[in-house]
């Protein structure tokens, strides 16, 4: 399972510690230096990239037309269809409208990722089968659904190319990496722990919130946390609270 971490603008040069870039559209629009960094990366050393709509970070996904134009500039490999945090009905409406626009004005060589929002297996199954399966190569599953992601995805191997959106506790990775349909994950957990001046393998979780303009991180803790997170996601190490 490959991994990525959302970094504050000041610390974008630490992205070499993980496998791919997970770019937040709302941050691109608010912080020009953030967009410039990824534009330069795409020109000089392009690697696998997912462009996210920013709904989790700002409370609302960015405007559809502006989002499509941003995708045209960045040329990501995958674009996350607009969704509404913890609201499957609103997500369905927002996603359907976007898909309609996208079909008329797609960005070449960019695949779509649909996000499953809902608080039950039945709702997630319906969203996948009715809305996303016909048009999306990738499926995103956030942690805020309240559904056990490991059990749900283990029971539904037909849902392929799953991306794990966010990680509240590091140990959840151990189950997810056993599932062949889970291919990638993004998280801000390593940065949150660094903000707390903690090592991720000692605390496993954090309630902190890191903003894009954060400038006061412990860089030693950040480097360690990013490397440890990557190693765990790639199945290269296991941790215990005794370490």
GIFENBEL-V83280 format. One record per run of one state. SS is the DSSP state (@ for helix, = for strand, . for the rest). FROM is the first residue (numbers start at 1). TO is the last residue. If there is no record, write none. Layout:
# GIFENBEL-V83280
SS:FROM:TO + SS:FROM:TO
This chain:
# GIFENBEL-V83280
.:1:1 + =:2:5 + .:6:8 + @:9:17 + .:18:20 + =:21:24 + @:25:30 + .:31:31 + @:32:44 + .:45:48 + =:49:52 + .:53:54 + @:55:58 + .:59:63 + @:64:74 + .:75:77 + =:78:80 + .:81:87 + @:88:104 + .:105:110 + =:111:116 + .:117:120 + @:121:132 + .:133:137 + =:138:142 + @:143:145 + .:146:148 + @:149:155 + .:156:161 + =:162:165 + .:166:168 + =:169:169 + @:170:176 + .:177:181 + =:182:187 + .:188:188 + @:189:195 + .:196:199 + @:200:203 + .:204:204 + =:205:205 + .:206:218 + @:219:233 + .:234:243
